[in-house]
Amino acid sequence: MDSEALDELAGQLHGEALGGRGLLQLAAATGLAAYAVWAVVLMPGFRRVPLRLQVPYVPSSVQQVANVMGLLRGRTGKTVDLGSGDGRLVLAAYKQGLCPAVGYELNPWLLWLARYRVRRAGYEGKVSFLKQDLWKANLSDCYNVIVFLAPGVKTPLAAKLLAELPDEARVVAGRFPFPSWTPSSTIGQGLEQAWAYDMKEVRRAARSGTEGRAL
Ligand SMILES: C[S@@+](CC[C@H](N)C(=O)[O-])C[C@H]1O[C@@H](n2cnc3c(N)ncnc32)[C@H](O)[C@@H]1O
């Protein structure tokens, strides 16, 4: 490229040729790049999940894991993490004696990471991670359900849990409580807080019209 051509290119980059059409192209390219990052890195595997139900990955902190496990102390039976991320809560549940311990996750990168972490920790074959949409999972045999999901999905999730879980089940929510349920106990403060809900109590409150009392 000679110096004349370079000057011309520099002129174009300085805005001579970047008119409305150029700006539109730039905006479209930026939008496409952002969408590619969303679809390929952050939310792959979510194409069939309605946008309003999509929750991105944010891992639980060490304290949050400890708080959730504190609310499951002494419990037994099948334990699931709905949206298990890198598997830290499922692994912690198994280590606390909760078995079977199962994670539902759609993001293939996170599933790979969760399985890798479990293998490295020497628990291969002890816990399982299913590539399955949590909204389609049958939860009727689950006795401990962990959820760290966005506030926006709590209402449809409450309806699903109410419809499917046995009376003896306990739901533990990290960071965001269920707005219309009364917790039986809670641990922690601020971003680390976790709430436990016993389905029998939640159903009793729903029947008597005393839902949603904060602890
Ligand atoms: C806020 S993160 C919590 C991750 C993990 N439970 C933890 O506490 O570290 C929510 C996770 O749910 C997953 N997720 C969101 N919607 C899902 C769906 N419909 N089915 C399965 N997993 C889902 C996301 O990929 C993400 O990993």
The ligand as a Gaussian input file, in Angstrom:
#p B3LYP/6-31G(d) Opt

LIG

0 1
 C      -26.425000     -17.535000      39.256000
 S      -25.691000     -18.980000      38.522000
 C      -25.500000     -20.034000      39.935000
 C      -24.465000     -21.112000      39.713000
 C      -24.268000     -22.083000      40.901000
 N      -25.539000     -22.627000      41.354000
 C      -23.588000     -21.398000      42.052000
 O      -24.307000     -21.009000      42.986000
 O      -22.346000     -21.224000      42.000000
 C      -27.120000     -19.646000      37.656000
 C      -26.767000     -20.862000      36.796000
 O      -27.967000     -21.406000      36.290000
 C      -27.743000     -21.858000      34.961000
 N      -29.054000     -21.875000      34.316000
 C      -29.841000     -20.805000      34.043000
 N      -30.987000     -21.179000      33.467000
 C      -30.931000     -22.542000      33.370000
 C      -31.832000     -23.507000      32.843000
 N      -33.004000     -23.157000      32.290000
 N      -31.486000     -24.822000      32.931000
 C      -30.293000     -25.185000      33.478000
 N      -29.396000     -24.290000      33.979000
 C      -29.708000     -22.995000      33.919000
 C      -26.765000     -20.836000      34.397000
 O      -26.043000     -21.340000      33.298000
 C      -25.874000     -20.559000      35.611000
 O      -24.778000     -21.418000      35.621000

